[in-house]
Amino acid sequence: MDYQLSVNDVHLSFGGLQALNGVSTGVNEGEIFSIIGPNGAGKTCLLNCINRFYRPQKGSIKLEGRDLTRLSPHKIPGLGIARTFQNVELFSHMSVLDNIRLGAHIHLKSGFLTGGIYFGPCRNEEMNLRRHIENEIIDLLEIEQIRKSIVYSLPYGLQKRVELGRALAMQPKILLLDEPATGMNLEETEDMARFILDINEEWGITIVLIEHDMGVVMDISDRVCVLDFGVKIAEGVPEEIRHNEQVIKAYLGEQDLTLSRLG
Amino acid sequence: MDILIQVIVTGIATGGVYGLIALGFVLIYKATSVLNLAMGEFMTLGAFVCFTVLSQLDAPFYLAFALTLVCAFILGAVVERLVLKPLIGEPIISVIMVTIGLGITLRGIMYMIWTPTFRSFPQIFPPEPLQLGFAVIPSGLWWGLILAVAATVIFILIFKFSRIGVAMRATANDQQAALSMGISVRGIFAMSWCFGAAASMIGGIVIGNINGISVYMGDVGLQVLAVIILGGLDSIAGAIIGGLIVGILQNLTGLYIDPLVGGGAKNVAPYFILVLILMIRPYGLFGKRIIERV
C-alpha cells in the first residue's frame, strides 16, 4: 500500500549541526502515527519539514504523490496539512471563536465584491462554516463555555484545545500535532487523547503526533517511529517499540528506568 | 491668545503629516520588527518623483500622485527583495544598520539625479488659505493635512478590514501561526514595505509642497523617529497621536522658547519631551509592553 504521506531520505542541517540525517518513513491514510525520541532528536524538525517551515537540503516529502519540498510554505495548508505547535501559537488577543474561524479562511471564496453584497453565495458559505465550527468543532472539543473568551486569559491546557480547534477548522487531511499533551495534568491529558482518537475515528483525519507522554503514545498510536540524533532507529506498532533494544538504549541508557517509563 | 490658537492649529496640521510618515515606520516595524532608518530618504524620493512628473511632463497632480504610489510600491518591493530578504535570520540590529546604509545610498543617488539644489514645488493646491475665524491655515498645510488624513484613514481601513490587512496583522502577532494558516509571510513582509514606502512618499509630497524640496528634506525623518518612539513603535494610534504632540510642541517652542534662546529650540523640543516620556513610559505612550516571565 502506498503511503499517504511519505518521507524519503530527508537531510536537514543548520550549519554544522545535522538535525535530520536521511530519515525515511511514511504515514498511511487514516492512522495515528507517532514520532518519539529523546530531546533534540529532530522530531519537530521533521514536522517543520513536512509543512515546509524548513526546506530539507536533500530528500523529498510527498503528499499523495505530490512533492511538498518544492512548494512555498503558505501553499501547504491549502493541500490539507494543518498543525499545532509545541508552544501554543494563537492570535492571543482575539476570542476563541475568532481564532478557530480564522483557521477556515483558506476555504473562503468570497472576495471584496461578494462579501460586500453578502446575500447569496457568501451568506451560505458563512452559514455553513459557522455551523461546522459551532456544532462540530466546538462541541467535539468541549469548549462551549469559553468560546467568547480572549485567548490569552485562558489556562494553557485550554489554549492547546483552541489551537487544535483552529487546525480542525482548516478541514485538513493530515493533522500534525506537536506535543499536544505537554504541560497538562492527568485529566487534561486524557481529554486530549480522547479528542485525538475522536478526530481520527469520526472524521477520518490522519494524525501525525509528537508526544513525550509514553502512556498516550502507546495507547492511541497505530504505528510509532523513533528518532535519535536525526536518524530513525525504529518503526513499528507500539508493542514492538516497547521492547526494541535500541529504543530502550536511546531513551535513557538505563534499562530499568526506561522500562518503567515505557510502561 | 490669537497667536497661540494659530500656532496650535498649525501644529495640528504639521502633526497630521508627521503622523502619516510615522504610520509608514510603524507598518514596517509591526510586520517585520525592522526600524527603517531610510524612511526620510523614501520620503525625499517620493517628493522628487512627484515633482519631476509634475514639472517635466506637465502632468496633472492626480497622475503624478498615482505614479508616485506606483514608484513607492516598486521601491518597497525591491528593497525588501534585494536588501532585506538576504538578511533574514541575521540579528535585527544588523538589519537596522543596513537601512542606514540604504538611506545614505539613496541620498547619494538622488544627489546624482537631482543635484543638491533647493527647489520649490509647483502649485498643486488652490493657493487660498483656509480662514477659520480664530485662525488661518496656509493652503499648503491645509491641503497637506487633508491628504495626510485621507491617506492615514485609508491605510487604517486597509489594515483593519481588507484580507491583506488582516493577514498583515496576523503576521505581526504570530509569524508561525500565520504561516501555518496559509499566509505567505514573505509576501506580507514585502507588502508591509510597499505600504510603508507609500505612506512616507505621500508624506514627502506634502512636506515638499509646504517647505520646498531638496535632498536634505529627509532630515524630517529624524523628527518622525521621535514621533514613533514617543507613541510606541508598534502602535498605529501612537503614531498619529505622537505626530500631533510633536507637531504642536514644535510650533509652540518655536513661538515661545526660540526668541529666548535665539532660535533652534524648535528642533530640539521633540527629543527633550521624548526623553521625559521615555523615563516614565519606556515603551512609549501606546507601545506594547513586553513582559517576560522567567
Chai-1 contact restraints between the chains, C-beta under 6 A:
chainA,res_idxA,chainB,res_idxB,connection_type,confidence,min_distance_angstrom,max_distance_angstrom,comment,restraint_id
A,P73,B,L179,contact,1.0,0.0,6.0,A-B,restraint_1
A,H74,B,G182,contact,1.0,0.0,6.0,A-B,restraint_2
A,H74,B,I183,contact,1.0,0.0,6.0,A-B,restraint_3
A,H74,B,S184,contact,1.0,0.0,6.0,A-B,restraint_4
A,P77,B,G182,contact,1.0,0.0,6.0,A-B,restraint_5
A,G78,B,G182,contact,1.0,0.0,6.0,A-B,restraint_6
A,R83,B,S180,contact,1.0,0.0,6.0,A-B,restraint_7
A,E89,B,D174,contact,1.0,0.0,6.0,A-B,restraint_8
A,E89,B,Q176,contact,1.0,0.0,6.0,A-B,restraint_9
A,E89,B,A177,contact,1.0,0.0,6.0,A-B,restraint_10
A,F91,B,N173,contact,1.0,0.0,6.0,A-B,restraint_11
A,I106,B,G182,contact,1.0,0.0,6.0,A-B,restraint_12
